[in-house]
Amino acid sequence: MIRAHNLARRYAEIKEEFLDMMQDVYEREKVYHGHYTQVAEMEWQRLSGRKHAMLTGSCSMSLHMSMLALGIGPGDEVIVTAYSCPASETFVHLVGATAVFCEVDETGNMDASLLENLITERTRVIVATGMYGDMHDHKTIEAICKKHKLVYMNDAAQSMFSTQDGVESTTTGDIVCMSMAENKPMPSLASCGVVLTNNTEYYYKFLHLHNHGKPRYGRRLPYTHFGIRAMADEEAAVQALCSMKRFDTWQSRRHEIGKYYDSEFSRLGVPARKHSAGWNTHKYPILFRDKFEAQGSLELMGIETEAQYPDALPKTGDFPNTDMYVKQALSIPINAHLTDAEVEQVVKAVDLVWKSNSI
């Protein structure tokens, strides 16, 4: 089977360094908020240029914690994308606020031209989620948030390190929430999250909120107020550091594969999602007539794929682009550990399946 992510191959590449650092973690006898957490957070500050960085258990936890830090609750509205995983909506409901859905454009990203009509006197936050490795329309969203005095949150779990007009994704937004996992641009062996901000007030709230209202350092310090359990452990930090060290090399290979796919699918007339020049290679979706049918056919041919996402987040309303992606977009393997022969096999299989499952 040609794997979507090749976790086993990635582990084999980092295994020696990963185990050495984990040995050090256990010898230090500190599995939370230890040496490697601090190093990973400083590395995220360096990579993003942000003043503050905090590791969390997941991007979902980062989003939830951010809502709490902003004081979002019942009566408030938060604008989110209509096409994404449930995590892009769940955190709004967890704080008792109302999610307002914005349709996506032809790339699968939030259609910023529709935002003005969605804003009401109850709107507090716009959460812009990058999809498939492309940034959302940052300039427009930033301008709208400034005009209406809204908080601009950037869910960059898929768009981290992508660019738009020379602007890199992690530098945008009042708060940036991300995750590192097997299926993310910065892959890891399991899952953890990151939250970035230049706002020191937000950051100090994060320091308390992420551990049930208890300050990060000092077991005898009192609990300040409520919070959640959003901490990342030292193993997650070690995994992040192993990936950070190899990220540029892995990205170079992914871009090489992406360019080959672009060339071959254009030649064959297979409709792939159009990506920007600043795309970070996160996903490579093909637009089939029926992505679930195509997924089954490709699996029988030894190709593992990802069908993001099986449902639209809004249960009612007119969201034609969202519906199109829900029905048609199937992501094929584009991980850094694929061999040239496997990449060629993917192209041949996709071409065969598309001819029998075309739009």
Secondary structure as UniProt FT lines:
FT   HELIX           7..28
FT   HELIX           35..48
FT   STRAND          52..56
FT   HELIX           59..70
FT   TURN            74..75
FT   STRAND          77..81
FT   HELIX           87..94
FT   TURN            95..96
FT   STRAND          98..102
FT   TURN            106..107
FT   HELIX           112..118
FT   TURN            121..122
FT   STRAND          123..129
FT   TURN            132..133
FT   HELIX           138..148
FT   STRAND          151..155
FT   TURN            157..161
FT   STRAND          163..164
FT   TURN            165..166
FT   STRAND          167..168
FT   HELIX           169..171
FT   STRAND          175..181
FT   TURN            182..183
FT   STRAND          191..197
FT   HELIX           200..209
FT   TURN            212..213
FT   TURN            219..220
FT   HELIX           234..268
FT   TURN            277..278
FT   STRAND          284..287
FT   HELIX           291..300
FT   TURN            301..302
FT   HELIX           320..328
FT   STRAND          329..332
FT   TURN            336..337
FT   HELIX           340..356
//
